[in-house]
Amino acid sequence: MKHTQTGPQAKQQGFTLVELGISMVLIASMILAGFYTIKRIRTDAAINAAIASANVSMNQANAAYAGMEKTTGAKVDILAAMNVWPKERFIITETKSGTAVIKTEVTSIKGHFSNSKEMMFSDNPGTGFVYHFYNIPSEACLPLVKNLALHPNTMEIRVNTATTPAPTSLWGTLVGTVKSQDGALNMATAAQQCTTKGTMVHVGVQFDKS
């Protein structure tokens, strides 16, 4: 005897194309949000590390020149020999003689940001130092500048485009004063310099010798 199903048929289970599309958009949004969150965390960590290490390096430089009236002639390789920075951060230039590679001198220090460098030189009139943060992300600029402006020995701060070549003495070609020696940090000028000079910027901070 043949039986015929008379009840309601079960609906096919699964996602429609619209539902799948919405799910993919939501997943992509979550991944993108996670990416920016991780990037922000890394940037904040690098900013904090740069601030902390700069303060340590300035203290080390002051200790190295303790008892000396002037800092005239101070530059990266001399300060490196005085243990102002950890040796693992040294960037050493190399020259070739035939097939041999000859290491010459420490010209800069590895920065805390990708492809960034740090340097320190005697200032003018030779009573302190100029500390450079070269080629740092623009979003790290203002937090860095604001914090270092609070240092009791900070005199002048400049911010501008990370032009080449990197500085080899004093301020190099860096212009764009956001804090003068006799004044407070100008937040409006600092914000403009940090955000309108491209994705990578150059910050210089002049510290007086303790």
Disulfide bonds with the S-S distance in Angstrom:
Cys141-Cys194 1.98
